[in-house]
Amino acid sequence: MNSGSIKTGQEDIVLDWDDCPCAGRTLDKLIQPAILATLAAGPLHGYRLTERIGQLPAFGGQEPDASGVYRCLKAMESKGLVASAWILSDAGPAKRSYQLTSAGERCLQKWIVTLEGYRDGITTLLKAARKAVAGKTPRSVPRKAGHASN
């Protein structure tokens, strides 16, 4: 656990920096483009899809909540972005396999433009944040290993 404290007028508030949004673990809005990009490589059943998404650098090696992935898949299927079919097997239970549709491919192309806009906005925000803290001595500002301060 990476904790620190903030001095307030009356008390110290201890923060668990691993659970703070600044740790980058609240990327729920990226689940749809992650599903689309992952399915662009070929059909997958839900569990395998969740595993693959967890391997994407944006998710930091953590699998997203499987129930959230399934909810998103259901919504995406109702919009025609993905299609599903049950795959029967003698070796185990039936599995629902998902694949990208042509509408899903067009949606992924739109996401690419949107994500590029996010990246540009984040770059601008990052420059402003670095400028704001330049020259100040941070009390307890955590940094991920391997990230430069400028």
N, C-alpha and C positions, 0 to 999 in steps of 0.2 A: 504494500500500500504506500502511496506517495501522498503524504498529508502535509498541510501547512496551516497557518492560521492567519486570520485577518483581525487587525486591531479595530475595534469599534469604540464608540464613546463609553460603553459600559462593560463589554466583555469581549473575549476572543471567540471567534467562530472558527472551529476547526473544519477544514474542507478535506474531503477525500478526492484528491485530484484525479484518481482513476475513474470516478463516477461523474466528474464535471464535464459539461459539454465541450470544454476546451480540450479534452482528451481525444475528441474526434470520433466518439462512438455513437453519435446521434445522426447518422446519415440515412435515416429512414426514407427521405425523399429520393435517394438514389436506388431504391430497390427496383423500381420499374425499369429504368435503363439497364440495370445489372441483369435483370431477368431477360430482357430483350437481347442484350449483347451475348449472354451465355447461350441462349437458345439459337442464336444465329449460327453457332457451330454445329447444331444438330439437335434432334429431339432428346429430351431427358425426362425421367420421372421426378416428382417433386423432391424426394429426399436427396437424390444425386444433384439436382439443381441447387438446392440449398448448400450442399457441400462445395460445389464449384464457385458459387457466389462468395462464400467465405474465403476462398483462395485468392480473390481479387484484391489487389493492393489497397483499394479504397476501403475495404472492410477489415484491414489489418489482421488477417488471419482468423477472424472471428465469424462464425456462421451467423447469419441473421436468424431471427426468431422464425421457426418453421411455420407456425400458425399465421404469422404475418405474410410470409411468402405465399402460402396457400390462399389467403384472402385476396392478395394482389393478383394471383393467377386467375382466380374466379372472376374478379372484376375485369381483368384484361380479356378473358375469354368472352365475357358478355359484350365487350366492345369490339370483338373480332380481331384482337391483336395476337392472340394465341388460340390454338385448337388443341383439344385433348382427345385421347382414346385410351380405353382400357387394354392393357397388354396382359394376356392370360399366360400362365406358366404352370407346368406340372411340378416344377421344383420349388414353388413358393406361392405366396398370395398374389393376386392380380395387382398390377400397379398402373396408375394413371400416368401416361406419357404426354408431355406437352411439346408442341412445336410452334415455331413462328409462322404466322400467316403473311401474305403480301402486305396487308395493312400494318402488321407488326414491323415489317421491314421498313415501311415508310415512316412509322412512328420512331424507329431507331434512328433513321436519318435525321429526323427533326430533333431528337434528343442530342445528337452530336453537335448541332448548332447551339442548342440550349446549354449543353455542358461547356462548350467553348466560351460562351458568354459568362457562365459561372466562373470558369477558370480566370478569365480576364478580370472579373470583378474581385475575385479572391486575391489575385496578384496585386491589384490596386489597394485593397484593404490591408494586405500584408505589408506593403511598403509604408502605408500610413501608420500602422501599429509599430513597425520597427522604428520609424522616425519619432513616434511619441515616447518610446522607452529609451531611445539613444541617449547615452550620457547619464541615465539614472541608474542607481544601484538597486537592482531588484531584491526584495526581502526574501522571497521564496517562490520564484517563478520557475516552475518545472519545465524542462526541455526534454524532448525525446532524444535518445542517443543517436548520434549521427546527423543531427540537424544543426546547421550553422546558425549563429545568432544574427548574422547579416547576410 
